[in-house]
Every structure is written in structure tokens, then in C-alpha cells.
């Protein structure tokens, strides 16, 4: 069960209806999941975003 909490304070960052979305919370782990998938597939750990081919290739060359 999810409890809805109503606040009476005005938030100047909310939209014109006074509503703020929280849908972005689920996207937080996406980058880490992609980075781990690339590591599992290639053996190369890239720790800087965005992950590009230019960041991946040097590690692949080191693996031989």
C-alpha cells in the first residue's frame, strides 16, 4: 500500500496545477545498469558518462 500525503504549502516549482511528478525516480539506476551490461559483455569497465565508443575502445584494445 502507498500512502498519499497532502501538503498545504505552496511550491513555486510545481506546475500550474500545483502538481510535481516523481516519475524520474525510476530512471536513476538506468545508467548503472547499462554500464554493468557493457562490462559483462566486454570485460571493460567505463565509469564516465556518457558511455561512448571512444571510451570503450581503449579498454578493448588492452584486453587484446
Secondary structure, DSSP 8 states (H G I E B T S, - for coil): --------S--TTS-TTS----GGGGGTTHHHHHHHHHHHHHS----SSS--HHHHHHHHHHH-
